[in-house]
């Protein structure tokens, strides 16, 4: 894979998973927890998310073939789904939904949020799963697949880093700073999702 493809893969997963946007929620999900407990929760969540996204990335294409869905069709549908996610980020709906996931129905913090809601659906959500299937499908050979998995691992390590730095980052950026960063990433995601749709249309008609 060339550098441009790797950069595109990294930006796609970084924007979809949104490590910066998850940092303040991680703080809310682990109130009063020690640094060791937060490390354990963060590491467990990232590991589970990596397994889920890897499995879907590797075998999602075969599942689609089994049910009779072509990859160009899935690219177009995936692009539209990512575009809706971008709109949610731009209009702050995504943050509100994540805050709802971050609490019990009784609105009490979850004691161990590593599996739910951190690993899924916040890290390995529909957008990230769609992106992994599309990126691995576009990769060339076994080496390309390993490059995509390496990019995924790099993004999830950044997630873990931001989890560990979440308290300090929340103080530095503040609510306004995090809001600005989320909206900028939403604009970038919108452009990337349109590119997915264009690629799908090219595959259908050309």
C-alpha positions as CSV (number, residue, x, y, z in Angstrom):
1,X,0.0,0.0,0.0
2,X,1.2,3.5,-0.8
3,X,1.6,6.3,1.7
4,X,-1.6,8.1,0.5
5,X,-3.7,5.0,1.0
6,X,-2.3,4.5,4.4
7,X,-3.0,8.1,5.3
8,X,-6.6,7.8,4.0
9,X,-7.1,4.6,6.0
10,X,-5.7,6.2,9.2
11,X,-7.8,9.4,8.8
12,X,-11.0,7.3,8.1
13,X,-10.6,5.2,11.3
14,X,-9.3,8.1,13.4
15,X,-12.3,10.2,12.5
16,X,-14.9,7.4,12.8
17,X,-13.6,6.1,16.2
18,X,-12.9,9.7,17.4
19,X,-10.3,9.2,20.2
20,X,-10.5,12.9,21.2
21,X,-14.3,12.9,21.5
22,X,-14.3,9.8,23.6
23,X,-11.8,11.1,26.2
24,X,-14.3,13.1,28.2
25,X,-16.8,10.3,28.2
26,X,-14.1,7.9,29.5
27,X,-13.7,10.3,32.5
28,X,-17.4,10.2,33.0
29,X,-17.5,6.5,32.8
30,X,-14.8,6.0,35.4
31,X,-15.6,8.6,38.1
32,X,-13.2,8.6,41.0
33,X,-11.2,5.6,39.6
34,X,-7.5,5.2,40.2
35,X,-5.0,5.5,37.4
36,X,-4.4,1.7,37.5
37,X,-8.1,1.0,37.2
38,X,-8.5,3.4,34.3
39,X,-5.5,1.8,32.6
40,X,-7.1,-1.7,33.0
41,X,-10.5,-0.5,31.7
42,X,-9.0,1.3,28.8
43,X,-6.7,-1.6,27.8
44,X,-9.6,-4.1,28.0
45,X,-11.9,-1.9,25.9
46,X,-9.3,-1.3,23.2
47,X,-8.4,-5.0,23.0
48,X,-12.0,-6.1,22.6
49,X,-12.6,-3.5,20.0
50,X,-9.6,-4.6,18.0
51,X,-10.8,-8.2,18.0
52,X,-14.3,-7.2,16.9
53,X,-13.1,-4.9,14.1
54,X,-10.5,-7.4,12.9
55,X,-13.1,-10.2,12.7
56,X,-15.6,-8.0,10.8
57,X,-12.8,-6.7,8.5
58,X,-11.6,-10.1,7.6
59,X,-14.8,-12.0,7.2
60,X,-17.4,-9.3,6.6
61,X,-16.8,-9.5,2.9
62,X,-17.6,-13.3,2.9
63,X,-20.8,-12.6,4.9
64,X,-21.9,-10.1,2.3
65,X,-21.2,-12.5,-0.5
66,X,-23.2,-15.2,1.3
67,X,-26.3,-12.9,1.6
68,X,-25.9,-11.7,-2.0
69,X,-24.7,-8.1,-1.5
70,X,-22.0,-6.8,-3.8
71,X,-19.1,-4.7,-2.5
72,X,-19.9,-1.7,-4.7
73,X,-23.4,-1.7,-3.1
74,X,-21.9,-2.0,0.3
75,X,-19.5,0.8,-0.4
76,X,-22.3,3.1,-1.4
77,X,-24.4,2.1,1.6
78,X,-21.3,2.5,3.9
79,X,-20.6,5.9,2.5
80,X,-24.1,7.0,3.1
81,X,-23.9,5.7,6.7
82,X,-20.7,7.5,7.3
83,X,-22.2,10.7,5.9
84,X,-25.0,10.4,8.4
85,X,-22.4,9.9,11.2
86,X,-20.7,13.1,9.9
87,X,-23.9,15.0,10.1
88,X,-24.4,13.9,13.7
89,X,-20.9,15.1,14.6
90,X,-21.5,18.4,12.9
91,X,-24.8,19.0,14.7
92,X,-23.7,17.6,18.1
93,X,-26.2,14.6,18.0
94,X,-23.3,12.1,18.2
95,X,-22.2,13.5,21.6
96,X,-25.7,13.3,23.0
97,X,-26.1,9.7,21.9
98,X,-22.7,8.8,23.4
99,X,-23.7,10.4,26.7
100,X,-26.8,8.2,26.7
101,X,-24.7,5.1,26.0
102,X,-22.4,6.1,28.9
103,X,-25.1,5.6,31.5
104,X,-27.4,2.9,32.7
105,X,-31.1,3.2,31.9
106,X,-31.3,4.4,35.6
107,X,-28.8,7.1,34.6
108,X,-26.1,5.7,36.9
109,X,-22.5,5.3,35.8
110,X,-21.4,1.8,34.7
111,X,-18.9,0.2,37.1
112,X,-16.9,-1.6,34.4
113,X,-17.7,0.0,31.0
114,X,-14.9,-1.7,29.1
115,X,-17.2,-4.0,27.1
116,X,-20.3,-1.8,27.0
117,X,-20.4,1.0,26.1
118,X,-16.7,1.5,25.4
119,X,-15.7,-1.5,23.3
120,X,-19.1,-1.6,21.6
121,X,-20.7,0.5,20.4
122,X,-18.4,3.5,21.0
123,X,-15.2,2.0,19.6
124,X,-16.4,-0.9,17.4
125,X,-19.6,0.8,16.2
126,X,-21.4,0.5,12.8
127,X,-19.3,3.2,11.3
128,X,-16.0,1.6,12.3
129,X,-17.1,-1.9,11.2
130,X,-18.2,-0.5,7.8
131,X,-14.9,1.3,7.4
132,X,-12.9,-1.9,8.2
133,X,-14.8,-3.9,5.7
134,X,-14.3,-1.3,3.0
135,X,-10.6,-0.7,3.7
136,X,-9.7,-4.3,3.8
137,X,-11.6,-4.9,0.6
138,X,-9.6,-2.1,-1.1
139,X,-6.3,-3.4,0.2
140,X,-4.0,-5.4,-2.1
141,X,-3.0,-8.9,-1.0
142,X,-2.1,-10.2,2.4
143,X,0.4,-7.4,3.0
144,X,-2.3,-4.8,2.4
145,X,-4.6,-6.5,5.0
146,X,-1.7,-6.4,7.5
147,X,-1.2,-2.7,6.8
148,X,-4.9,-2.0,7.4
149,X,-4.8,-4.0,10.7
150,X,-1.6,-2.1,11.6
151,X,-3.4,1.2,11.0
152,X,-6.3,0.0,13.1
153,X,-3.9,-0.9,15.9
154,X,-2.2,2.5,15.7
155,X,-5.6,4.3,16.0
156,X,-6.6,2.2,19.0
157,X,-3.3,2.8,20.7
158,X,-4.1,6.5,20.2
159,X,-7.5,5.9,21.8
160,X,-5.7,4.3,24.8
161,X,-3.3,7.2,25.0
162,X,-6.2,9.7,25.0
163,X,-8.0,7.6,27.6
164,X,-4.9,7.9,29.9
165,X,-4.6,11.6,29.2
166,X,-8.4,12.3,29.2
167,X,-8.4,14.1,32.6
168,X,-5.7,16.6,31.6
169,X,-7.0,17.0,28.1
170,X,-10.4,17.8,29.4
171,X,-9.0,20.6,31.5
172,X,-6.9,22.0,28.6
173,X,-9.4,21.9,25.8
174,X,-12.6,22.5,27.8
175,X,-16.1,21.8,26.4
176,X,-15.7,24.4,23.7
177,X,-12.3,23.0,22.4
178,X,-13.6,19.5,22.2
179,X,-16.7,20.7,20.4
180,X,-14.6,22.5,17.8
181,X,-12.4,19.4,17.2
182,X,-15.4,17.2,16.9
183,X,-17.0,19.4,14.2
184,X,-13.8,19.7,12.2
185,X,-13.5,15.9,12.2
186,X,-17.1,15.7,11.1
187,X,-16.4,17.9,8.1
188,X,-13.5,15.6,7.2
189,X,-15.6,12.5,7.6
190,X,-18.3,13.9,5.3
191,X,-15.7,14.3,2.5
192,X,-14.4,10.8,3.1
193,X,-17.9,9.3,3.0
194,X,-18.6,11.1,-0.3
195,X,-15.4,9.5,-1.7
196,X,-16.7,6.0,-0.6
197,X,-19.9,6.7,-2.6
198,X,-18.0,7.9,-5.6
199,X,-15.8,4.7,-5.5
200,X,-18.9,2.5,-5.3
201,X,-20.6,4.3,-8.3
202,X,-17.4,3.9,-10.3
203,X,-17.3,0.2,-9.6
204,X,-21.0,-0.2,-10.7
205,X,-20.9,1.9,-13.9
206,X,-17.3,1.5,-15.0
